[in-house]
Amino acid sequence: MNTLDRARAHLKAHPMALDAALAAAVLVCMVAGSFVDPHSQDGVTWTLRTPDLASLTLITLGATALVFRRRAPRTVLAVTGTLSVIESVTGDDPRAPVAMSAVIALYTVASTTDRPTTWRIGLLTMTVLTGAAMLAGPLPWYAQENLAIFAWTGMAATAGDAIRSRRAFVDAIKERAERAERTREEEARRRVAEERLRIARDLHDVVAHHIALVNVQAGVAAHVMDKRPDQAKEALSHVREASRSALNELRATVGLLRQSGDPEAPTEPAPGLDLLDELVGTFRSAGLQVEVARADQGTTLPAAVDLAAYRVIQEALTNVQKHAGNSAKAEVSVVRVGPHMEITVLDNGTPDDTAPNSGGGHGLLGMRERVTALRGTLTTGPRYGGGFRVHAILPVRTRTATGEPGETV
């Protein structure tokens, strides 16, 4: 920081010192002006004169009042204006320039208030000072000193209003820049949070589904290992296949965290309803009876809707596998109804079986978050007579960032 910057910082930290320096400069100017006589005789334009004590007193009081111009600008204007009127009425020809302090005070008021107030106070100050000088002053009404008072007060009000407008403009730019910065930071935090939730949902769906299958098949293998080794080998084969699928999906999901341009980033498309038969087959191989009914008329869904539909079915069947018992049966229906795709998963679990709580657990919460993010609806709950029902309504058309519907086939 150079000397000029340090001086500016010091003056901003001590505004009273700056006002005192300004008052001293104005005092010097007014005292110097009081010794000049612009109306000399014998063809001499400028001569020196000796001001009287009353003029010097008014000059000193007007300059002293400027020290407090920031704290009480209107009061200082009233004081300096009154002193100027007194000098105009009682002063001898030629007068001392006491009005200079009123001009500075008017500038301060205009720079710290709004435009309508500036116009009102400025017109009042110009009218009072100019009128007092023209009507009650010792000089003729058309004297240049009287016209100068009118001009200087007008310029002071205009300059003060211009400075206030510029300061307000700069402050508005700074405020918009700060607000934009805060908005960018909040948007970045929101996107990070959404991405974390999305990855958490994907990890939960992958792990919960495949681990549930591994658990079932491992239990079967342990139960029939001694009596039916062939069936045990088949169960272990399913365990190996489920674990391999889990690793592949985990690799693809975690790979999304890699930076763009990473050659090891996954390139496989996200799973969708075209893999529904393969998904259902994994549950059937684990012993769950699943029936599928589709009436989606070959609709091609947006990637986000397609993935959400797949994950809803996957999580719902995983819950059936874990909670509905060994003899449970599940029914999956995928139906196109107008502008929506309806996904329904039912099971016939007995009333005594433990069903997932619709208000807790990450699985149902993840499903609800997925569906809500696409402006869809999800309803879950136990069925009358036993079992559980998951019903999702997903829009066939997604919404773009501008609120317009995206295209589907």
N, C-alpha and C positions, 0 to 999 in steps of 0.2 A: 504494500500500500504506500503510495507516494504522499508527499506533503499535502497536496491539494485534497486527496481523498480523506486523509486524516482530519483536515480542517472541516471538510463537509460533514464527516461523521460526528465531530465534536459539536458543530453548530446544531445538527439535528438532535443530539442528546441534550443540548442546553439552549432551547429556543429563546429563553429570557435574555441570554447574552446577545443573541442575534438582534432581538428587538431593541436592546439597549444601544447596540452599535448603530442601528438604523436611526434611533432617536437622536443620538449624538451627531450623526451626519446631517440629519434634517435641521437640527439646531444650528449647526455651523452655517448651513446654506441660508437659513432664515436670518441669522444675525448678519451675515455678509450682505444679504439683500437689503436689510434695513438701513445700511450705510450708503446705499446708492439712491440718488435722486434722479429719476428719469425725466423730470419736468424742470430742468434748469433753465435759466434765462440767458440772454445774449448769444443765442444760437448754439450753445454747447449742449450736446445731447445727454451726456452722462456726467454727473458731478457727485462728490461725496457730501454727506450730511451727517449730523449727529442725531441718532434716534433718542426719543425721550425714554424715561424710566418705565413708564406705563407700557410702552410698546415692547421693550425688552422683557418685562414681566410676563406679558401675554405670550410672547415667543417662547419663553422658558417653560411656562405651564403647558403650552400646546405640545412641545417636544417631549416633556416629561410624561404626558398622557400616553404617548405612543409606545412607551415601554410595556404597557399593559394591553396592547391592541389585540393579542391572541386570546387572552383570558376573557376580556369583555369588549368585543369589537364594537357593538352598538353603543355601549356606554362611552367608549373613547370617542366615537364619532359625534355623539351628542355634546361631549365636553369641548372637543376641538371646534365643532361647528359654532357653539355658543361663544367661544373665545374669538372666532373669526367675525361673528356678528358684532360683538362688543368693539373690536378694533375698527370695523367699518363705520360704526356709529360715532364713536368717541375719538378716533384717531385724527390727527392733523394731516394735512396734505404735505408731502406724500405719506401713504400708510406703510406700515411694516408688513411683510408677506406672511401673516399668521395663517392665512387660508391654506398654506402648503401642508400644514399638519392635518387639516380637515380632508384634504385630497388623499393623503396617505391612509387616513382612517376609513374613508369611503371605499378605497381600493380593498382594504382588508375585509370590510363587511361584504362586498360583492364577491370576493373569492371564497367566502365561507358560508354563503347562504344560497338559496335557489334563485332562479332567474326572475320570477314574478316579484319576489321580495326585493331583489336588486333594483328592478325598475321603479318600484314604489319609493324605496329609500333614496335612490339616485335622483329621481325627479324632485323629491322633497328637498334634498340637500341643495341641488342646483337652484331651485326656486328661492329658497330662504336666503342662501348666501348671495346670489346674484341680485335678488330683489332688495336685500338690505344694503348692498353696495350702491345700487343705482338710485334708490329712493332716499336713503338716509346718509349716504356717504358724502364726504367733502368734495369728491370729484364729480364732474358731469356724468350723466347716466350713460353716455356713449363713450366714456373713457375706455382705453384699451385694457386697463387693469380690471374693469368690471366685466368686459367680454372675455378676458383671460380666465376669470373665475368660472364662468359658465363653461368654457371649453375644457379646462383642466378637470373639473368635477365630472363632466361627461366622459372624458377619456379614462378617468380613474374607474368609473363604474363599468365601462366597456372592457377595460383591461382585466379587472377583477373577475368579471363574468367569463371572459375567455380563459383565464387561468383555471377557474373552477371547472369549466367544461372539459378542458384538456386533462386535468387531474382525474375527473370522473371517468373520462374515456380510457385513460391508462389503467386506472383501478379496475374498470370493467374487463379490459383485456387480460390483466393479471388474474382476476377472479375466474374468467372463463378458462384460462390456461390451467389454473390450479384445479378447477372442477373437472376439466378434461383429463388431467393426470390422475385425479382420484377415480374417475370413471374407468379409465384404462386399468388401473390397479384392481379395482373391484371386479371388472370384467375378467381380468386374468385370474383372480382368485376364484371367481365363479366357475370359469372354464376348468381350472385345475380340480375343483371340488367335483364337478360333473364327471370329469374324466376318471377321477378316483372311484366314484360311485359306479360308473359303467364297468371299469375293470374289476371292481369288487363283485359286481353282479355276475360278470362272465366267469370269474374264478369260482364263485360259489356254485353256479349252475354246472360247470364242468366237473368240479370236485365232488359235489353232492351226488350227481347222477352216476358217475363211474365208480365212486367208492361204494355207493349203495349196491351196485351190481357186483362189485368185487366181494363185498361182504356176504351177499346171498350165495354166490357161487362157491366161495370158500367154505361156507357153512355146509353146503350140499356135499362138497368134496370130503370134508371131515366126517360127515355122517355116513357116507357110503364107501369110505376108503377100504374097509376090511371086507365087506360083503360083495360090493359091486365095483371093483377097481376100474372097469371100463367107463362107468358113469362118472367116477371120480376124475378120471383123466379128461373126460369131456368138460366137466365143470372147471377143472384147472385150465383147460384150453380157453374157456370163456373168460376166466380171470385174466389170463395173459392178454387176450384181445381187448378186454375192457381197460386194462392198465395201459396198453399201447395207445389206445384211443385217447385216454386221459392225458398221457404225456404229449401226444401230438397237439391236442387242443390247448393244453397249458403252454406249450411252446409257441403256438400261434398267438395266444392271448398276451403272454408276457412279451412277445416280440413286438407288440404294438407300442411298447415303451421305448423302442429303439428310435434313434434320430432318423430323420428322413435321409434317404440316400444310402442307408446302411445295407450292404449287399445281403446280410443275413436276415433282414426284415422279412416277415411272412408275406407271401403273395397269394395264398389260397383265398377264395371267396368265403365270406361268412356263411355259416349253415343257415338253411331255410327250409321251407315246407317241401322242397324237392327231395330232401333227405328224410322225410317223415317215415317212410317205410323202413329205412335203415335204422332209425331211432327206435321205432316200435319193435323191430326185430331184436334189438339188444335186450329189451324188457321181456320179450317172449322167451328168449333163451335163458333168462333168469327165472322162468316159471310163472311170470305174470301173464294172465290171459287178457289180451287187449284186442278190442274190435275198433276198426277205423271206418268212418263214413265221411266221404268228401263230396261236397256239392259246390266247389268253388269255381266251376266252369272254366278251368284253365286260366284263371286270372294270374297275371304276372304282377307281383307286389313290389313296391319300393323296398330297397335293401333293408332299411330300418324296420319296416313293418314285417317283412319276411323273417328277419332275425328274431323280433319280439314274439311272433307267433310260434316259432320253433322253440324258443326258450320257455314260453309259458307251458307248452305241452310237455317239454322235457322235465320241468320242475314239478308239474302236476303229477306226472307218472312216477317221478322219483318219490314224491310224498306218498303216493299209493303204495309203492313198493315198501316203503319204510313203516307206514302207519296202519295200513288197512288189513294186514294179516296175510297168511299164506294162501288162503282160499279166495282172495279178492279178485274181482274182475273189473276191468276198466273199459270205458267207452270213450272214444275220441271222435269228435265231429268237427269238421271244417266246412263252414257254409258261407257263401257269398250272399249277403242280403243288401241289395241296393248299393249304396256307397260304402258299406262296411263289410268287414270280414269277421264272422263270429266263430270263436274258438270255445268249445265246451269239452270238459273232461269230467266224467262221472265215474264213481266207483261204488261198489256195493258193500263196503266195509260194515261190519256189525256195529250196533250201538255201543258195545263194550270196548271196541277197539279205540285206540288213542288216535285222534284226528288232529291235524295241524291247526293251531289257533290262528284265526284270521287276524288277530291283532298283534301277533308276535312272530318271531322267527325271521331269519334273513331271506328265506326262500319266497314266501308270500310277499314280503316287503319289496324284494327285488322285482317280482312280477308286477306289483302295483306301480313301482317307479317306472318300469319300462313302458307299461301301457299308458300311464298318465303323461309321460314325456311325448307321446305321439297323439295326444288329445283323445285318447280312448278311455274306456271304462272297464273296470274289473270288479266282479262280484265273486266272493268265495264264502262258503259256509257249509255246515252239515246238511244232509238231505233227510227228509222225513222217513223214518224207518231204518235209517242207517246209511253210512257212506258219506261221501263228501262231493261237493260240486265246485268246479272252477269254470267261470264263464267270462270270457274277454271279448270285448267289441273293439275292433281296430279299424281305423279309417283306411280305405283303399287308397285314398289320395293323401299324401303328407302335405304339411305346410312349409313353404319356403320362408326365408328370412324376412321377406317383404309381406308375408301374410297371404300370398297367392298360392292356390293349390298346385302341387307338383303333378307331373304327367305320369300316368300309368298306362300299361298296355291292356 
